Amino acid sequence: RLRQSRMHKRPGSGWIEPEQLRTRLACARSIPEILETRRRFKDEIELGHLPVAWSRLSRLGRSGIQREWLCDNRELLAPLAEQTRTILENEIPDARANASVAHAVAIAGLHSDEPKWRSLWEAIEYRATEVLDVSEPPDYARLAWAMVEAKHPAEKYLESAVDLLQQSLRAESGSGRGQAVPKWRNTQPHKPLPLVELALFANAYVRGGLPSAAGSSLMESIARSAASRVAGAKPSTLLLLLRTFTVGTRARVSSAVALPLDPGLARDRLLVAVAQELTHRAHELKPQEVAEVMCVYAAEVGVRSGANDQT
């Protein structure tokens, strides 16, 4: 009866149940199918549909024919991007939904340095900053990485998020007991931040953050937390850690705060732990990933006698 009532009020809308629209977007078999679904039901698209649409789009666009289509037809995403911007400017998403959209938009290759996508990223950043104090670590970690990946100015957001992440890491190690309750409310204080989000934030800070003493301390804390949790991690996460704590760190962080090559540092323990994990799981790596691992460790003179030999 409800559907019939709405159909009567909006006879030309092509109305669809919100959950049916969500399912249709989530199960789309191609990027053109997602775009056609949006076009057909654009009046029914709501805030909750945005993470579903963008996540499915970015997943489809990672390989094969769909990746080629996306590279050749990225401008066809403009209507979806414009509707996303409009919704974000008029409604307040929760931190997780905004992070999911940002992460997927970045993977889809919509970069802020291109004028046609800049307003979308400005809307994402505005909402991200607005809800930062009540965001959980996985959400602001993914947002930080997405902004940097999309070449959107992220220094202010990163600096604001550093204090929150430090609180989380101190709570994880037990050194935060007796201190103020973290600003977010839905996070279990002593539950470790997932390794992939930890790696994403570190990578974002190295690539887009301003060098500072706090940054050096943060990177060491992240390395200490990650070193004990590499077992069973996805190869993509291990490679991201390698990029971040070897070439990335030495190329991006100033010499005044760069993490020195010292076996006693958590950074070096992390590199050795990653090398040991990859040694046992080399069969899971793709040829290009094997080449990248070899290049990374060959270039890292400080761990040649340790991690590089094991790899």
C-alpha positions in Angstrom: 0.0 0.0 0.0 2.8 2.4 0.8 4.5 1.8 -2.5 1.2 2.2 -4.4 0.6 5.5 -2.5 4.0 6.9 -3.4 3.6 5.7 -7.0 0.3 7.6 -7.2 1.9 10.8 -5.9 4.9 10.4 -8.2 3.7 8.6 -11.3 6.6 9.5 -13.5 9.5 9.0 -11.0 10.2 5.3 -11.7 10.2 4.9 -7.9 12.0 2.1 -6.2 12.3 1.0 -2.6 15.4 2.4 -0.9 16.7 -1.1 -0.1 16.1 -2.3 -3.6 18.1 0.6 -4.9 20.9 -0.1 -2.5 20.9 -3.8 -3.6 20.9 -2.8 -7.3 23.9 -0.5 -6.8 25.8 -3.0 -4.7 25.3 -5.8 -7.2 26.0 -3.9 -10.4 28.1 -5.9 -12.8 29.7 -2.9 -14.5 30.4 0.8 -14.0 28.0 1.8 -16.8 25.3 -0.1 -14.9 25.9 1.9 -11.8 25.8 5.2 -13.8 22.6 4.1 -15.5 21.0 3.2 -12.2 21.8 6.6 -10.8 20.4 8.3 -13.9 17.2 6.3 -13.8 16.6 6.7 -10.1 18.4 10.0 -9.5 15.4 11.4 -7.6 15.5 8.5 -5.2 19.2 8.6 -4.4 19.8 9.3 -0.8 22.8 9.9 1.5 22.9 6.2 2.4 23.2 5.2 -1.2 26.4 7.1 -1.9 28.9 4.8 -0.1 27.3 1.8 -1.8 27.5 3.3 -5.2 31.1 4.6 -4.9 32.4 1.5 -3.2 31.0 -0.8 -5.9 32.3 1.6 -8.6 35.9 1.7 -7.2 35.9 -2.1 -6.7 34.8 -2.8 -10.3 37.4 -0.3 -11.6 40.4 -1.9 -10.1 41.1 -4.5 -12.8 40.2 -5.9 -16.2 37.9 -4.4 -18.7 36.2 -2.1 -16.2 39.5 -0.5 -15.3 40.1 0.3 -18.9 36.6 1.7 -19.3 37.2 3.9 -16.2 40.5 5.2 -17.5 38.9 6.1 -20.9 35.6 7.4 -19.6 36.2 9.0 -16.2 34.4 12.2 -17.2 31.2 10.2 -17.4 31.3 10.0 -13.6 30.6 13.8 -13.4 26.8 13.5 -12.8 27.3 11.0 -9.9 30.1 13.3 -8.5 27.9 16.4 -8.8 25.0 14.6 -7.0 27.3 13.4 -4.3 28.6 17.0 -3.8 25.1 18.3 -3.6 23.9 15.7 -1.0 27.0 16.2 1.1 26.5 20.0 1.1 22.9 19.6 2.3 23.1 16.6 4.6 25.5 15.6 7.3 26.8 12.0 6.8 28.3 10.0 9.6 32.0 9.7 9.6 32.1 6.2 8.3 29.9 7.0 5.3 32.0 10.0 4.4 35.2 8.0 4.8 33.8 5.3 2.5 32.9 7.8 -0.2 36.2 9.6 0.0 38.2 6.3 -0.1 36.3 5.0 -3.1 36.4 8.4 -5.0 40.2 8.5 -4.5 40.6 4.9 -5.8 38.4 5.8 -8.8 40.9 8.4 -9.7 38.9 11.6 -9.2 41.7 13.9 -8.1 41.2 17.3 -6.4 43.8 19.0 -8.7 41.4 18.6 -11.6 38.9 21.5 -11.5 35.9 19.3 -12.3 36.4 17.2 -9.2 37.6 19.9 -6.8 34.2 21.0 -5.4 33.4 17.4 -4.6 36.6 17.1 -2.5 35.9 20.4 -0.8 32.5 19.1 0.3 34.1 15.8 1.5 36.8 17.7 3.5 34.2 20.1 5.0 32.1 17.2 6.3 35.2 15.3 7.4 36.4 18.3 9.5 33.0 18.8 10.9 32.7 15.3 12.4 36.4 14.7 13.1 36.0 15.0 16.9 33.4 12.1 16.9 35.1 10.0 14.3 36.6 6.6 15.0 40.3 6.0 14.1 39.5 3.7 11.1 37.4 6.5 9.6 39.7 9.4 9.8 42.6 7.2 8.8 40.9 6.3 5.5 39.8 9.9 5.0 43.4 11.1 5.5 44.7 8.6 3.0 42.0 9.4 0.5 42.6 13.2 0.5 46.4 12.7 0.0 45.8 10.1 -2.7 43.5 12.5 -4.5 46.0 15.3 -4.2 43.7 17.4 -2.0 45.4 19.7 0.5 45.3 17.7 3.7 47.8 19.2 6.0 45.3 20.8 8.4 43.2 17.6 8.6 46.2 15.5 9.2 47.5 17.7 12.0 44.1 17.6 13.7 43.9 13.8 13.4 47.4 13.2 14.8 46.4 13.9 18.4 43.4 11.6 18.1 45.5 8.8 16.7 48.2 9.3 19.4 45.5 8.9 22.0 44.3 5.7 20.4 47.9 4.3 20.2 48.6 5.2 23.9 45.4 3.5 24.9 46.3 0.5 22.9 49.7 0.2 24.6 48.2 0.8 28.0 50.0 4.0 28.6 46.9 6.1 28.2 45.2 4.8 31.4 44.1 7.5 33.8 44.1 10.1 31.0 41.2 11.9 29.5 38.6 9.9 27.6 39.2 10.0 23.8 37.0 12.5 21.9 35.2 9.7 20.0 32.5 7.9 21.9 31.8 4.7 20.0 35.4 3.4 20.1 36.6 0.8 22.5 39.7 2.5 23.9 42.0 -0.5 24.0 40.8 -2.2 20.8 43.8 -2.0 18.3 43.3 0.0 15.2 43.1 -2.3 12.3 46.5 -2.7 10.6 45.3 -1.6 7.2 43.9 1.7 8.5 47.1 2.2 10.6 49.2 1.7 7.4 46.9 4.1 5.5 47.2 6.9 8.0 51.0 6.5 8.2 51.2 6.6 4.4 49.0 9.7 4.3 51.1 11.5 6.9 54.4 10.7 5.1 53.1 11.8 1.7 51.0 14.8 2.7 51.8 15.8 6.2 54.0 18.6 7.4 57.3 17.3 8.9 57.3 17.9 12.6 58.7 16.3 15.8 55.2 15.1 16.5 55.2 13.4 13.2 58.4 11.5 13.9 57.0 10.4 17.3 53.8 9.3 15.6 55.6 7.3 12.9 57.6 5.5 15.6 54.4 4.7 17.6 52.7 3.4 14.5 55.7 1.2 13.6 55.7 -0.2 17.2 52.0 -1.1 17.0 52.3 -2.5 13.5 55.4 -4.7 14.1 53.5 -7.0 16.4 50.5 -7.4 14.0 51.9 -8.2 10.6 51.2 -11.9 10.8 48.4 -12.8 8.5 48.1 -9.3 7.0 47.2 -8.9 3.4 50.2 -8.6 1.0 48.9 -5.2 -0.1 49.0 -3.9 3.5 52.6 -5.2 4.0 53.6 -3.5 0.8 52.0 -0.3 1.9 54.0 -0.5 5.2 57.2 -1.0 3.2 56.5 2.0 1.0 55.8 4.2 4.0 58.6 3.3 6.3 61.4 3.0 3.7 61.6 5.1 0.6 58.6 7.2 1.6 59.9 8.1 5.0 63.4 9.1 3.8 62.2 11.0 0.8 59.4 13.0 2.5 60.4 13.6 6.1 63.1 16.2 6.7 66.5 15.1 7.9 65.9 16.8 11.2 63.1 14.4 12.2 63.8 11.4 9.9 63.7 8.1 11.7 67.4 7.1 12.0 68.6 3.6 11.0 69.0 2.0 14.3 68.2 -1.7 15.1 66.7 -0.6 18.4 64.0 1.4 16.7 60.5 0.1 16.2 60.8 1.1 12.5 63.5 -1.4 11.9 61.7 -4.1 13.9 58.7 -3.5 11.7 60.8 -3.9 8.5 62.3 -7.2 9.8 58.9 -8.4 10.8 57.5 -7.7 7.4 60.4 -9.4 5.7 59.9 -12.5 7.8 56.2 -12.6 7.0 56.8 -12.2 3.3 59.4 -14.9 3.4 56.8 -17.4 4.4 54.2 -16.0 2.0 56.2 -15.2 -1.1 53.9 -17.5 -3.1 51.0 -15.0 -2.5 52.8 -12.1 -4.2 52.3 -11.1 -7.8 55.4 -10.8 -10.0 55.3 -7.0 -9.8 55.0 -7.2 -6.0 58.0 -9.4 -5.8 60.0 -6.9 -7.8 58.8 -4.0 -5.6 59.8 -5.9 -2.4 63.3 -6.6 -3.8 63.8 -3.0 -4.8 62.6 -1.6 -1.4 64.9 -3.8 0.6 67.8 -3.4 -1.7 67.5 0.4 -1.3 67.2 0.3 2.4 70.9 0.2 3.5 70.1 0.1 7.2 68.4 -3.3 7.1 70.6 -5.1 4.5 72.2 -7.3 7.0 68.9 -8.1 8.7 65.6 -8.0 6.8 67.1 -7.9 3.3 68.9 -11.2 3.9 65.8 -12.9 5.1 63.8 -11.7 2.2 
